[in-house]
């Protein structure tokens, strides 16, 4: 029987990917570990490795094809001793056997066409938590439960179950390791089984209104546009109707822009933002930066081993501030708060068409020079779209610095699941009053956006005060 190669999941939340390039052609021998294709997501280009031997008999999705759903059949590999010429695509083509993909959950991996092996392809450097293709799932098993009685189910399955009053403990899971997924709940609803009762259904709907949605909100019906303005939720044709034909060009959204639009819209709808602004004196920091850069050693080519930027001090100060205010070093997780022992600080890096936010792990413990060199590496690979998913996922807070563009003050949108983001403006000379007399100082404005579910006003103020103290007394970052 042929070995199926399915579009892999490069991360737990991936739904579609672009098949950028085939590195093997039909008829080529394939060994375990061979890189057979390159897959592009909204964030990165990753290599797909074969995990079995054979001959690449059929390529079913051409390179350059965009928006290929996870689990769609993309190629067939003939096993050892099997005639590659006899391998045929399943009736109806690859799309006919594509498993339904559930948003915001790990895809079901048991979607191989009848009479064929499960998918055998591995994503190089896939993040922890993404189920590699070929992993066995416990189809039609009772819902998997943790030792404390919690049911393993995807966020979307839980949401539908709440809305429809379905008892998840009575639903058989067909996802990885018996996990209950969307189609399991829908099957229970259609079969009239596992109902939790009308009162539970009513209560679930009430709870769901207050809970953060696990998937993108349903689109509301377009509203009629009032005179003089265009409301949100308009269709493409309605929006185009406001403007003269031929006065614009249509630019389709790529995967990165779609993801940014979706995630940040959800963030503003779900996370209650509030903002705290401080002005920070930079004179001591600028002197220390100059001293440290002058003391940097040289490599064999005579280049400095490091060159610190103001942003490196900002990252370090934010990391230390989180550990000095440990209650703020936390994220929202629906029914609880996750509090961390070390600080993980994301840093926004602008690229063409979007941005990456690579995360400096344990920023509180790293030296300024280590942070500086790590950020230079991250920025270079971000612009080449070569970051690994685990390098830009997670984090408790982020830093967004627009000072190099001359921006004095702005507010930033929190990047879920993080609970804060620091917006940093340009350093500039300002006239202030010191000891009753005018004085000229270097200063910058920083604004902390806070998720009110995790941080109250006083806690947010304590965090940004700790940051300000470190920026204005930078020697504290060296001890």
N, C-alpha and C positions, 0 to 999 in steps of 0.2 A: 504494500500500500504506500502511496506517496506521503511525504511529510509536508504538512501545511505550514507555510510561513504567513503569520498574521501581522497586521500593523500593530506594533508593540506600544505599550503605555510607557512613556518616558518619565512620567510623574503620576502620582495618585490622582491628580485632577485633570489630566489630559483627556480630551474627548476626540480630537482630530489632529492629524499631522500632515505635513507635506512630504511626499516621497521625492527627495531632492535628486538622488543619483543611485543607479545600480553599479556596484563595483564588480559584479560578476555578470556574465551573459549566459543565455540559454546554452546548455551543453557543457558548461564549465564544471569541473569537479569541485566539490565543496568539502572542506574538512572542518572538524570542530574547532572553533576559534577564529575561522576565516571571517573577515569583515565582508558582508555581502551587499550592504546598502547604507546610505546616509539618509537620516530622517530629520526634517526641520520642524520645530515647533515655533510658537510665538517668541520663545526666548533663546533657543540654542539649536545647534546642529549636532546630532549624536550619531554614533556608528552602531550598526546592528550586526551582531556576530551570530554565526550558525553554531548550534550546540550538538549537531550530529553530522555524519558523513553521508555523501551521496553525490548526485549530479543535479544541478539546477535545470529542471526539465521545462518549466513554464513560468514566465513572468506575466502576471495577470494585471498589474497596475504599472503603467509606464512611468519612467522617471519624469519629474516635472509636474506630476499630478498633485493638485492641492486639495486640502480638506478631506483626506482619506480617514474615515472613522476608525477608531481603535477597534481591533479584532476583525477588521475586514481582511479577507484572504488576498494576499498580494503576490504570492508565488507558490510553486510546488517543487519539492525536491524528491527525485527518484532515489529510493533506497538502493543499497548495494545489491547487485544482481537483478534489479528491476530495469526494464527497457525504458529509457527516458522518452522515447518516441511514442510509447503507448500511454503515457500519462495525459489525462484529459482534465480540463477544468470542469467543475461541477455544473450541472445543468442550471441555466439561469445566470451563469457567471458568478463572479466573486460577490457582487452586491446581494445576490439572492440568499446567500448564506451568512450575511453579516449579523452578528449578534447585536441586539439593541444596546446602545451605550448610555449609561446612567450618569448624568451630570454630577460633578462633585463627589464621585465615589470611585473606588478601585474597580476597573472593568472586570466583568465576568470573563474567565479564561477558558470556559468549556464550550466555545462556540465553533468548534471544528465541524466541517461538513460531514454528513453521514459517510461511513466507510473509509474514513481517513484518520490518520494520527492527529493528535492535538498539535497546536503550533509549536515549532521548535526553532525559536530565535531568541537571542539574548541582546538586550540593550547594554552597550558598554557604559559603565559608570552610572547605571540607573540609580536613583535615590532610594534610600532605605524606605520601605513601606510600599514601593511600587511592585506589584506581583509580576514576576517574569513570566513571559509566555511559556506554556508547557507545564506550569505548576498545576498539580492536581487539585481540583476543588471538590468539596463534599456536596455534590448535587443531591437535592431532594432529602437532605438530612434535616431533622428538627433544628430550629434556630439555635445557633451556638451560643452558649452562655459562659460568662466568666464565673470564677469561684464565688463572687459576691452576688450572683444572680442576674447581673446585667446581661441584656441581649445584645449580640453583635449584629448590627444592622447599619446600612448606609444612611447618611443624613436624609436623603430624599425619601427612602423607604419609611423612616421614622415620621417624616412630615406627612406623608400620605396616610400612614396608619393613624396618626392623631386626627387628621381631618375626617377620616371615614370610620373611626371608632373600632379599629382592628387590633386585636390582642396579638402582639408580635411573638409572644412565647408559644403561640399555637400555630405559627406560620413556618412552613418548611423552607429553609434557605437553600438556594442554588448557587450562591456566590462562593468565592474562595473560602474554604474552611467552614462551610455552612452558614456564611454570612447572609442575612436577609437583604435582598435588593429589591428594586422597584417592581420588577415583574412578578416577584413572589407575592407582594402585597396585593397587586392588581389581580392576580389569580385567586387569592383568597376572597377578595371582594366579589369577583364574578361568580365564584362558587358558593357565595353566601356563607362561608365558614369563617371562624376565628373572629366573629364580631364581639366587640367588648361591651356592647349595649348602647342604647340611645343616650343615656345620661353621660357615659364616658365619651361618646362622640361629641356631644354638646360641649363638655368640658374641654376636650382636646382642641376643638375649634377655637374656644376662648383663649386657651394657653398659646395656641399657635400664632394668634394675633400679636401677642407680646414677645414671642420668641424671634430670634434672628432667623431669616430664611436660609435654608440649606442650599437652595438653588436660586437662580435668577428669578425675580418676581415675574408673575404672568403679565403679559403686555395688556394694558388697558385699551379699550376701543378708542380710536382716534377721536379727539374732541374737535368740534367746529371751531375754527379760528375766529376770535373776536376781532373787531375792527382795530387796526393799528398794532396788532401783535400776533405772535405765533406761540401757542402753548406747547408744553412738553407732550410727547407721545404722538406727534404728527407722523404720518406715513411719508415715504420718500416723495410721492407725487404731490402731496399737500405742501411739503416744504418747497419743492421746486416751483409750485404755483405762485409763491410770493415774489419770485424773481423773473426778470425778463429772459426769455428763451435765448440761448447763445451767449449769455453774459457770464457763464461759469463753466467749468469742466468738472466732471464727476471723477473722484479719486476713490476707488474701492478700498475698503479697510483691509489691512493685512492682519495676520493673527495676533501680533503684538498689540496693535492699536485696539483691536476688539477686546482683548483681555484687559488692557488698562481701563478702557471705558466701562466694562462690566464690573470689574473689581472695585474701582473707585466710586462708581455710582452706588453700588451696594454698601460701600463703606460709609458714604454720607447718609444713606437711608437708614442704616442699622446702628452705627456707632454714634452716640450723641457726643459731638465734638464741643470742647470749649478751649479757649486760647489764653495763654499767659505770655506777656512780653516784658523783656528786660533789656537794658542797655549795659554792655560790658566794656570796661576800660581794657585796652590792649597794650598799653605802653610796656608793662613788665613782660608780657608774653613776647612782644616783638624783640625786646632786648635779649631774652633768653633764647629765642629762636636763632637770632644772629650768632650768639655765642656757641650754641650747639652745632650749628651748621659749619662754623669756622673750625670746630674741633674734630669734624668727621675725618676718619682715616681714608686712605686711598686704596683702590684695587690695583691689580697688576697693570692696568691700562692708565692709571693715574686719575681715574674718575672717583669722586667722593662715594663712600659706601652708603651714604644716605643724604637726602636733602629734605628737611622738614618743611611742611607747609602749615599755614594757620589751621587748615582743615584737619590736619593730623592731631593738633592740640585739641580741637573741638571734639573729635572722635574719642580721644583718650579721656577728656573731661566728662563727656556724656557717660562713658563706661564706668568711671569712678563714681560719678554722681548716683548712678543706679545702685551701686553696691553700698553707698553711704545712706541711701534712702531705700532700703530693701523692699519695703511694701510697694513701691512703685515699679520694682523690677518684676513685672507680672503681665500676663495677657489674659483675655477673656476666653473662656471655653464653655459657653452656653450655660451649664448648670454649676459651674465652679470657676475659680481663678487659679491659674498656674503660676506659681511664684518660683523664680530661678535663683540659683546660687551664684552664678557668674553673669556678667553683662555681655549680651550679643547685640552689636550695633550695626545696622544696615547703613549703607551710604549710597545715595542716589547718584548714578552715573548716566549722563545724557548720551544717547546715541541717535543716529538718524532714525526718525520715526517713532521714538519712544525712549524708554530708559530701563536700566537694570538697577537693582539694589543689592549688590553683593554684601554679605554679612561678615563683619570682623568678629570672630568668635573670641570669647574671653578678653574683650577689649580692656577690661579693668586690670588684667595681669600683664598685658603685652607692653613692651617699651615703645616709646614714640618712634624710634627708628624702625622697629619691626612693623608697626602699623603703617608707617610711610611706605616701606617697600612692598608690603602686602597690597596696599591700595593701588600702587603703580601697576602691579601685576594684574589685579582685578580690572582696572580701568582699560588696560590694553586688551585683555581677553574679552571684556564686555563689548568693546567696539567691534571685535572680530566675531562676536556671538559664539564664543568658545567656552563660556562658563558652564560648569556642571550644575544641574538643578540644586544639588545640596549646598552649593555655594551662594545661592541667592534666595533660598527658602528659609523660613524661620525668622529669628530675631525678635527682640522685645521692643526696640525703638529704631528709628532711622534718623539720619542727618541729611537735610537737603540744603545745599549751599549755593545761592545764586549771587554771591558777592562779586564773583568775577565778571558778572554782567552789569555791575553797577546798581543792582537792586538793593535798596536800603531796608525795606521791610516787606514781608509777605507772610501768608499763612499757608500751611501745607496740609494735604489730606492724608490721614492715617492709612497705612498699608496693612490690612488685616492679615494675620491675626494680631499684629503688633498693637500696642496700646497707646503709643505716643510717637510723635515725629517732631524734630527740631528744625525750624526754618531759620537759616543764618543769612544775614544781610552783609553788605560790604563794610569793610573797615574804612573809616574816614576821620579826618580831623574835625573836632567839634570844640566849641567854646563852652565851658562849664564854669560854675562858681566853686572855687576851693578856698577854704579859710577866709571867706568873705571877699575874695577877689577873683576876677576873671582868669581863667587858665585854659590853655589849649591842650587837648588830649586826643589820643587815638581811641576810637570807640566803634563798636558794632552793635546792631540790634538783633536779638534772637527771640523767636516766638515758638513756644511749645504748644502743639496741638495735643489735647488729652482726650482719651475715651472715658467719659464720665461713669461708665459701668465699672471701671477698674480704679480710676483716680478721682477723688473728690477735689474741690478747689484747693483746700489747704495742703493736701498731699502733693498736688501738682506744683503749688507754689514752693513747697519744700524742695522738690526735685530741681526746679529751675534755679532756685537760690543756691543749691549745692553746685550746680553747673557754673553759675556766675562766679562763685567764690573760687573755684579752681581756675577759671580763665584769668581772673584778676590776680591770683597768687599761684602762678604756674609751677613754682618750685615744688608745690605739693604733688605734682604729677611725677616727680622724679624719685620720690621716696616711698 
